[in-house]
Amino acid sequence: MSTSTMSSPRTDVRRPKVAGPDPAAQAEGLAALISLAQLFAADANQVPFQARGHSGIAVVIPARDEGAALGGTLRSLARQTLRPDRIVVVVNNSTDGTADTALRYASAEGSVAIDVLEMRGYNHYRKAGALNCGIRYLLCDGALPPGIRYLLVMDGDTELEAHFLKRASRVLERDRSLGGVSAACLGKPISGGTPWRDFLLMVQKIEYGRFAATRLRRNVHTMSGAGSFYRAAALNDLLDQRPDVFEERESNLVEDYETTLALKMRGWRVTSNQACIAYTDLMPTMRMLLAQRTRWARGTVDEWRRYGWCQATWLSILGAILSLPETGYEALVGIMLARALIAGSAGGDARFLPLAAVWSAYQGLSVRHLGWKVVLFEMALIPEFIFNLIRTYWFMRSLVASYLGTARAWI
């Protein structure tokens, strides 16, 4: 794996302000400043972890312009039935009040201990760089210390179900070969404001819900960037082989998937759990949706090409190959229906009615946990067919772009 030679952005550690000239607080602050000065004199990237609770869980949250959403993220962590010991919020070149939001929650009475790091200067490696910044802050002698048994990384706009941390830790405790548990992501409730935007939000909500309910859990394709719960021993194993948990390359569009592949190559398995629910933001416009999904698909294909056909990639590559005939069939049916509608000769064939009825029932039953409105929406078949065509477009576009070597885009 490559090691970057680019200069890293400067990181500032921000603390909540303490009001009033309290002598005890001043003494404590002086001791902290002396300790901090000693740490920076030794190594500016290392701060030894001191457990502030008993769960053994630390959290790293990269946040860029998440001032409006970060409060919900931190509240969801405070409501956990198994609360983390420490939260590190990495403010990644934000232009809004993200840092102020984090500091406000850090100073609240009874809150989980929160450290706020601000990255100054251009961050070439985007989310991977911000995640590594937070992880380096926790390292001691190049590894996560014994006080951290598990590390959760999550987006600054993600909200966790109240039992997420307890359930994820139990999953890892039951199976020592697991390196991590991926969140089962669901879309946050949001109104589009127009019928077209409502349609886009609905199909994304259905996509997340179906994937969470039917995902293969033996050894999942990738850990979710919205919420990934790692075993510290697995990350330390990875750090023995390379300088950072998340590889810092400007071409790394899917840092969560690349790290998943690296863990698998080290012999670790990763899984998902339906009860470990994370609520994530949905894309309200077609432009934002295509940019996001094209990045995901392009990044995935790029990593397949980097790693090749191996124990970590073969199942995902095979799944993509097997999906190509279905993709071609759907595209062909779409073209035929469009031509028939234009010619005014679209007519039904009774022989296809039983097949359509079975498929309609399957589509509806597979999302029944999302409510009856979603079931009826899916049983109509046409909306899902339209979204599948859109999905086909961004996958084929990403496949071609990867092999042609066109410029990569980030959202």
C-alpha positions as CSV (number, residue, x, y, z in Angstrom):
1,M,0.0,0.0,0.0
2,S,1.3,3.4,-0.9
3,T,2.4,6.0,1.7
4,S,1.5,9.6,1.0
5,T,4.2,12.3,0.7
6,M,1.7,15.2,0.7
7,S,1.6,17.5,3.7
8,S,-1.2,16.8,6.1
9,P,-3.5,19.6,7.3
10,R,-2.8,21.0,10.8
11,T,-5.1,19.7,13.5
12,D,-6.3,21.9,16.4
13,V,-7.7,20.4,19.6
14,R,-10.6,22.5,20.9
15,R,-12.0,22.2,24.4
16,P,-15.3,23.5,25.9
17,K,-14.9,26.9,27.6
18,V,-15.2,26.9,31.4
19,A,-17.1,29.9,32.8
20,G,-16.0,31.7,36.0
21,P,-12.7,31.8,37.9
22,D,-13.1,28.5,39.7
23,P,-9.8,27.8,41.4
24,A,-10.3,24.0,41.2
25,A,-11.1,24.3,37.5
26,Q,-8.1,26.5,36.9
27,A,-5.8,24.0,38.6
28,E,-7.3,21.2,36.6
29,G,-6.9,23.2,33.4
30,L,-3.3,24.0,34.2
31,A,-2.5,20.3,34.8
32,A,-4.2,19.5,31.5
33,L,-2.2,22.2,29.6
34,I,1.0,20.8,31.1
35,S,0.0,17.3,30.1
36,L,-1.0,18.4,26.6
37,A,2.3,20.3,26.1
38,Q,4.2,17.2,27.1
39,L,2.2,15.1,24.6
40,F,2.8,17.6,21.7
41,A,6.5,17.8,22.6
42,A,6.7,14.0,22.3
43,D,4.5,13.4,19.3
44,A,1.9,15.7,17.9
45,N,-0.3,12.8,16.6
46,Q,-0.4,10.7,19.8
47,V,-2.6,11.2,22.8
48,P,-2.8,8.2,25.2
49,F,-6.3,7.0,25.8
50,Q,-7.6,7.2,29.3
51,A,-10.9,5.4,29.8
52,R,-13.7,7.7,30.9
53,G,-16.3,4.9,31.2
54,H,-16.5,1.2,31.3
55,S,-17.7,0.1,27.9
56,G,-14.4,0.1,26.2
57,I,-16.0,1.8,23.2
58,A,-14.5,4.9,21.4
59,V,-16.3,6.8,18.6
60,V,-14.7,8.8,15.7
61,I,-17.1,11.1,13.8
62,P,-15.7,13.0,10.7
63,A,-18.0,16.0,10.1
64,R,-17.9,18.5,7.3
65,D,-20.6,21.2,7.3
66,E,-22.8,19.1,9.6
67,G,-23.8,21.9,12.0
68,A,-27.5,21.2,11.5
69,A,-27.3,17.4,11.8
70,L,-24.4,16.7,14.2
71,G,-26.6,17.5,17.3
72,G,-28.9,14.6,16.4
73,T,-25.9,12.3,15.9
74,L,-24.4,13.2,19.4
75,R,-27.9,12.8,21.0
76,S,-28.3,9.3,19.6
77,L,-24.9,8.4,21.1
78,A,-25.9,9.9,24.5
79,R,-29.1,7.8,24.4
80,Q,-27.3,4.5,23.9
81,T,-28.1,1.8,26.4
82,L,-24.4,1.0,26.4
83,R,-22.7,4.4,26.2
84,P,-19.3,5.0,24.7
85,D,-16.4,6.1,26.8
86,R,-15.2,8.7,24.5
87,I,-16.2,10.5,21.3
88,V,-13.8,12.3,18.9
89,V,-15.4,14.7,16.5
90,V,-13.1,15.6,13.6
91,V,-14.3,18.9,12.0
92,N,-13.1,18.5,8.4
93,N,-12.6,21.9,6.8
94,S,-16.1,23.0,7.8
95,T,-17.5,26.5,6.9
96,D,-20.5,26.4,9.2
97,G,-21.0,25.9,13.0
98,T,-20.0,22.2,13.1
99,A,-17.3,22.8,15.7
100,D,-19.5,25.0,17.9
101,T,-22.3,22.4,17.9
102,A,-19.8,19.7,19.0
103,L,-18.4,22.0,21.7
104,R,-21.8,22.8,23.0
105,Y,-22.6,19.1,23.5
106,A,-19.2,18.5,25.0
107,S,-19.9,21.1,27.7
108,A,-23.4,19.8,28.5
109,E,-23.8,18.3,31.9
110,G,-23.9,14.5,31.9
111,S,-22.8,14.2,28.2
112,V,-20.4,11.6,26.9
113,A,-16.8,12.8,27.0
114,I,-16.3,14.6,23.6
115,D,-13.0,15.8,22.1
116,V,-13.2,18.2,19.2
117,L,-10.4,18.3,16.6
118,E,-10.3,20.9,13.8
119,M,-8.4,20.1,10.6
120,R,-6.8,23.3,9.2
121,G,-5.7,23.5,5.6
122,Y,-6.7,21.4,2.6
123,N,-7.5,17.8,3.4
124,H,-6.4,15.9,0.2
125,Y,-7.9,12.6,1.5
126,R,-11.3,13.9,2.5
127,K,-13.2,11.4,4.7
128,A,-10.3,9.0,4.9
129,G,-8.0,11.8,6.1
130,A,-10.6,12.9,8.7
131,L,-11.1,9.4,10.0
132,N,-7.4,8.8,10.3
133,C,-7.0,12.1,12.1
134,G,-9.4,11.0,14.8
135,I,-7.9,7.5,15.0
136,R,-4.3,8.9,15.3
137,Y,-5.5,11.0,18.2
138,L,-6.5,7.8,20.1
139,L,-3.3,5.8,19.3
140,C,-0.6,5.0,21.8
141,D,2.7,3.7,20.4
142,G,1.1,3.2,17.0
143,A,-1.9,1.1,18.2
144,L,-5.2,1.5,19.9
145,P,-4.5,1.0,23.6
146,P,-6.1,-1.7,25.8
147,G,-8.7,0.7,27.1
148,I,-10.3,0.7,23.7
149,R,-11.8,-2.7,22.8
150,Y,-14.1,-1.5,20.1
151,L,-14.1,1.5,17.7
152,L,-17.2,2.9,16.1
153,V,-16.8,5.2,13.0
154,M,-19.9,7.0,11.8
155,D,-21.0,9.9,9.7
156,G,-21.8,13.3,11.2
157,D,-25.4,13.0,9.9
158,T,-26.1,9.5,11.1
159,E,-28.3,8.6,14.0
160,L,-28.2,5.3,15.8
161,E,-31.0,3.2,17.3
162,A,-30.7,3.2,21.1
163,H,-29.4,-0.4,21.4
164,F,-26.9,-0.2,18.6
165,L,-23.7,-0.3,20.6
166,K,-24.9,-3.0,23.0
167,R,-26.0,-5.3,20.2
168,A,-22.9,-4.7,18.1
169,S,-20.6,-5.4,21.0
170,R,-22.5,-8.7,21.8
171,V,-22.1,-9.8,18.2
172,L,-18.3,-9.4,18.4
173,E,-18.1,-11.0,21.8
174,R,-19.8,-14.1,20.5
175,D,-17.4,-14.6,17.5
176,R,-13.7,-13.8,17.9
177,S,-13.1,-14.2,14.2
178,L,-15.3,-11.1,13.4
179,G,-13.4,-7.9,12.8
180,G,-16.4,-5.7,12.6
181,V,-20.2,-5.2,12.5
182,S,-21.8,-3.1,9.8
183,A,-24.9,-1.0,10.5
184,A,-28.2,-1.9,8.9
185,C,-28.9,1.5,7.3
186,L,-32.4,3.0,7.0
187,G,-33.3,6.3,5.5
188,K,-34.3,9.3,7.7
189,P,-37.8,10.5,7.3
190,I,-37.8,13.5,4.9
191,S,-40.3,15.3,2.7
192,G,-39.2,16.0,-0.9
193,G,-41.7,18.8,-1.5
194,T,-42.5,17.7,-5.1
195,P,-43.9,14.4,-6.5
196,W,-40.6,13.7,-8.3
197,R,-38.5,14.2,-5.2
198,D,-40.9,12.2,-3.1
199,F,-40.5,9.4,-5.6
200,L,-36.7,9.6,-5.3
201,L,-36.8,9.6,-1.6
202,M,-39.3,6.7,-1.5
203,V,-37.2,4.4,-3.8
204,Q,-34.0,5.1,-1.7
205,K,-35.9,4.3,1.5
206,I,-37.1,1.1,0.0
207,E,-33.6,0.3,-1.3
208,Y,-32.0,0.7,2.1
209,G,-34.9,-1.2,3.9
210,R,-34.7,-4.2,1.5
211,F,-30.9,-4.3,1.7
212,A,-31.0,-4.2,5.5
213,A,-33.5,-7.0,5.7
214,T,-32.1,-9.3,3.0
215,R,-28.3,-8.7,3.2
216,L,-26.0,-11.7,3.3
217,R,-24.5,-11.6,6.8
218,R,-22.0,-14.4,6.8
219,N,-19.3,-12.1,5.4
220,V,-20.8,-8.9,4.0
221,H,-19.6,-7.1,0.9
222,T,-18.6,-3.9,2.8
223,M,-18.8,-2.2,6.1
224,S,-21.1,0.8,5.9
225,G,-19.6,4.3,6.0
226,A,-22.7,5.5,7.9
227,G,-21.9,3.2,10.8
228,S,-19.1,0.6,11.3
229,F,-18.3,-1.0,14.6
230,Y,-14.8,-2.5,14.6
231,R,-12.9,-4.7,16.9
232,A,-9.8,-2.8,18.1
233,A,-7.6,-5.9,17.7
234,A,-8.5,-6.2,14.0
235,L,-7.6,-2.5,13.4
236,N,-4.3,-3.0,15.3
237,D,-3.6,-6.0,13.1
238,L,-4.2,-3.7,10.1
239,L,-1.9,-1.0,11.6
240,D,0.9,-3.5,11.9
241,Q,0.9,-3.7,8.1
242,R,0.3,-0.1,7.0
243,P,0.4,3.4,8.5
244,D,-3.3,4.1,8.7
245,V,-6.6,2.3,9.1
246,F,-8.1,4.1,6.0
247,E,-5.7,4.2,3.1
248,E,-4.9,7.8,2.2
249,R,-5.0,8.0,-1.6
250,E,-6.8,10.7,-3.6
251,S,-8.1,7.9,-5.8
252,N,-9.7,6.2,-2.8
253,L,-13.4,7.0,-3.3
254,V,-14.8,4.3,-1.0
255,E,-12.6,4.3,2.1
256,D,-15.0,2.0,4.0
257,Y,-14.9,-0.7,1.2
258,E,-11.1,-0.5,0.8
259,T,-10.6,-1.0,4.6
260,T,-13.1,-3.9,4.5
261,L,-11.0,-5.6,1.8
262,A,-7.8,-5.0,3.8
263,L,-9.3,-6.7,6.8
264,K,-10.6,-9.6,4.8
265,M,-7.1,-10.1,3.3
266,R,-5.8,-10.3,6.9
267,G,-8.2,-13.1,7.6
268,W,-10.9,-11.1,9.5
269,R,-14.6,-11.5,8.7
270,V,-17.2,-8.7,8.8
271,T,-20.9,-9.1,9.3
272,S,-24.1,-7.1,9.6
273,N,-27.0,-7.3,12.0
274,Q,-30.6,-6.3,11.4
275,A,-30.9,-5.0,15.0
276,C,-27.9,-2.6,14.6
277,I,-29.8,0.2,12.9
278,A,-28.4,3.5,11.7
279,Y,-30.5,6.2,10.1
280,T,-28.8,8.0,7.3
281,D,-29.6,11.0,5.1
282,L,-31.2,10.4,1.6
283,M,-30.4,12.3,-1.5
284,P,-33.3,14.7,-2.4
285,T,-32.3,15.4,-6.0
286,M,-31.4,13.2,-9.0
287,R,-28.1,15.0,-9.5
288,M,-27.0,14.4,-5.9
289,L,-28.2,10.8,-6.1
290,L,-26.3,10.0,-9.3
291,A,-23.2,11.7,-8.0
292,Q,-23.3,9.7,-4.8
293,R,-24.0,6.4,-6.3
294,T,-21.6,6.9,-9.2
295,R,-18.8,7.5,-6.7
296,W,-19.7,4.4,-4.8
297,A,-19.9,2.2,-7.9
298,R,-16.7,3.8,-9.5
299,G,-14.8,3.4,-6.3
300,T,-15.9,-0.2,-5.9
301,V,-14.8,-1.1,-9.5
302,D,-11.5,0.7,-8.9
303,E,-10.8,-1.4,-5.8
304,W,-11.7,-4.6,-7.6
305,R,-9.1,-3.7,-10.2
306,R,-6.5,-2.9,-7.6
307,Y,-7.0,-6.1,-5.5
308,G,-7.8,-8.4,-8.4
309,W,-9.7,-11.7,-8.1
310,C,-8.9,-12.8,-4.6
311,Q,-10.5,-14.1,-1.4
312,A,-11.8,-10.7,-0.5
313,T,-13.3,-9.7,-3.9
314,W,-14.3,-12.8,-5.8
315,L,-17.9,-13.1,-4.4
316,S,-18.7,-9.4,-5.1
317,I,-17.2,-9.6,-8.6
318,L,-19.1,-12.8,-9.4
319,G,-22.4,-11.2,-8.1
320,A,-21.8,-8.2,-10.5
321,I,-21.1,-10.5,-13.4
322,L,-24.2,-12.5,-12.8
323,S,-26.3,-9.4,-12.6
324,L,-25.3,-8.2,-16.1
325,P,-27.9,-10.5,-17.9
326,E,-30.6,-9.1,-15.7
327,T,-29.4,-5.6,-16.4
328,G,-29.5,-6.2,-20.1
329,Y,-32.9,-7.8,-19.9
330,E,-34.4,-4.8,-18.0
331,A,-32.8,-2.4,-20.4
332,L,-34.3,-4.3,-23.4
333,V,-37.7,-4.5,-21.8
334,G,-37.6,-0.7,-21.2
335,I,-36.7,0.0,-24.8
336,M,-39.5,-2.3,-26.1
337,L,-42.1,-0.7,-23.8
338,A,-41.0,2.8,-24.8
339,R,-41.3,1.9,-28.5
340,A,-44.7,0.3,-28.0
341,L,-46.0,3.4,-26.2
342,I,-44.7,5.7,-28.8
343,A,-46.2,3.6,-31.6
344,G,-49.5,3.4,-29.6
345,S,-49.5,-0.4,-29.8
346,A,-48.8,-1.3,-26.2
347,G,-51.0,-4.3,-25.4
348,G,-51.1,-6.9,-22.6
349,D,-50.2,-10.6,-23.0
350,A,-52.2,-12.7,-20.6
351,R,-49.4,-15.3,-20.5
352,F,-47.2,-12.9,-18.5
353,L,-49.9,-12.1,-15.9
354,P,-49.0,-15.0,-13.5
355,L,-45.3,-14.1,-13.6
356,A,-46.1,-10.5,-13.0
357,A,-48.4,-11.4,-10.1
358,V,-45.7,-13.6,-8.4
359,W,-43.1,-10.9,-8.9
360,S,-45.4,-8.2,-7.6
361,A,-46.1,-10.3,-4.4
362,Y,-42.4,-10.8,-3.9
363,Q,-41.6,-7.1,-4.2
364,G,-44.3,-6.2,-1.7
365,L,-43.5,-8.9,0.9
366,S,-39.8,-8.2,0.9
367,V,-40.5,-4.7,2.2
368,R,-43.5,-5.4,4.5
369,H,-41.5,-4.2,7.5
370,L,-41.5,-0.7,6.0
371,G,-45.3,-0.3,6.2
372,W,-48.3,-0.9,3.9
373,K,-47.8,2.2,1.8
374,V,-44.4,1.0,0.8
375,V,-45.8,-2.5,0.1
376,L,-48.4,-1.1,-2.3
377,F,-45.8,1.2,-4.0
378,E,-43.5,-1.8,-4.7
379,M,-46.4,-4.1,-5.9
380,A,-47.0,-1.6,-8.6
381,L,-43.7,-2.8,-10.2
382,I,-43.3,0.2,-12.5
383,P,-41.6,2.6,-10.0
384,E,-39.1,0.0,-9.0
385,F,-38.5,-0.8,-12.7
386,I,-37.7,2.8,-13.4
387,F,-35.3,3.0,-10.4
388,N,-33.6,-0.2,-11.6
389,L,-32.9,1.5,-15.0
390,I,-31.4,4.4,-13.1
391,R,-29.3,2.0,-11.1
392,T,-28.1,0.3,-14.3
393,Y,-27.1,3.6,-15.7
394,W,-24.8,4.6,-12.9
395,F,-23.2,1.2,-12.6
396,M,-22.4,0.9,-16.3
397,R,-21.2,4.5,-16.4
398,S,-18.9,3.8,-13.4
399,L,-17.6,0.6,-15.1
400,V,-16.7,2.4,-18.3
401,A,-15.2,5.4,-16.4
402,S,-13.0,3.1,-14.3
403,Y,-11.5,1.4,-17.4
404,L,-11.2,4.6,-19.4
405,G,-9.5,6.3,-16.5
406,T,-11.7,9.4,-16.5
407,A,-11.5,11.9,-13.6
408,R,-13.0,10.8,-10.2
409,A,-15.7,12.9,-8.5
410,W,-16.6,13.1,-4.8
411,I,-19.8,14.1,-3.0
